[in-house]
């Protein structure tokens, strides 16, 4: 990922996320940043490559497929499972005091990895990740607006000092204090787009 202006913040937040989450299912749902190279006029963030597209791509495919029938979003069972995966991952991040800050469909990659030949694959969902389900889910990307809440006093809250839009949470639009609400609003938007296209 090439960035301009220079910022090592995303690399820092990704490293902190993986360090705090340790070996866990949630860590597998956060993109890995391997290296950061900074130069005078730009920087390069070397991340793991995932080529299965974004959740927004999946919503658009589902919308196109359902246009002739319902005109809505994706299958409700699929949307429900992806919602559980999204909530599981973001809840784990929040428990480690990290806010993503920019959750939307194009910042969530689809993660349908091959569970491998040695895995006893089961089509029945296992929330523990057993039977190949740990290799399926989502992968959060673009942590450039991430916030490390450990850097602040416990009762801190923020006020948005920029021009807001409907994409921002109500607290930001109304100049009220916010913290984790930014991620909850983003998750609600993602779920709405999955269900209604």
Buried (B, 14 or more C-beta within 10 A) or exposed (E): BEBEEEBEBBBBBBBBBBEBBEEBBBBBBBBBBEEBEBEEEEBEBEBEEBEEBBBBBBBBEBBEEBEEEEEBBBBEEEBBBBBEBBEBBBEBBBEBBBBBBBBBBBBBBBBEBEBEEEBEEEEEEEEEBEBBBBBBBBBBBBBBBBBBBEEEEEEEEBEBEEEBEEEBBEBBBEEEEBBBBBBBBBBEBBBEBBBEB
